[in-house]
């Protein structure tokens, strides 16, 4: 569980850095509220949603393997 949390935090920081860079390149002035929001969104995406999708995919593959 700790490993998942560390990975989620690292992905969230990377997500926020990309958002900051794109905001700077296209907008000229990065908005920190957008960066913080991207940090939170990245954590939710990679810490919560990704494991749920992976578990569903794994269960679906196991069911498909049983039918063969």
N, C-alpha and C positions, 0 to 999 in steps of 0.2 A: 504494500500500500504506500509506503514511503517512496519507493522507486517511482510509482505512478505520479505522486505529487511533485516530485523533483522534475520529472519529465514535463509535466503540465506547466510548471512554473517556467522552465526553460523555453518551451514552445510559446508561452504567453509573452515572454520578454522578446523573443524573436519576432512574434506577430506585431508587437508594439513598435519595435525598431523599424520594421518594414513600413508600418503605418506612418511613423514619424518621417521616414525618408521620402515616401511618396507624397506626403503632405507638404514637405519642404520643397520638393522638386516641382510639383504642380501648382501649389498654392503660394509658395514664397515665404509664408510665415506659418510655422506649425502651430496648431491649436492643441494645448496640453490636455484639454478636456477630451478631445478626440483620441489622444494617445492613451490616456488613462482608461477610457472606454474600450479601446482596442486591447489593452492589457487584460481587462476583465473578460472581454469577449473571447480572447485567446485562451484564457484559463478555462472558461466554460466549455469551449469547443474541444480542447485537447484533454481536459481533465474529467469532463462529465460525458459529453456526447460521443466522443471517439470510443471509449470502452463499451458503451451501450451498443453502438453499431457493430463493433467487433464481436461482442458476445452473440448478438443476433445472427451475424454472418457465420460464426463458428457452429451455432446450433443448426442452422439451415444446412450447412455442409455435412454435419454429422447425420442429419435426417436423410439427406440425399445419398450418403454413403451406405446407409442401412437398406435402402431400396434396391441398390444394385445387386 
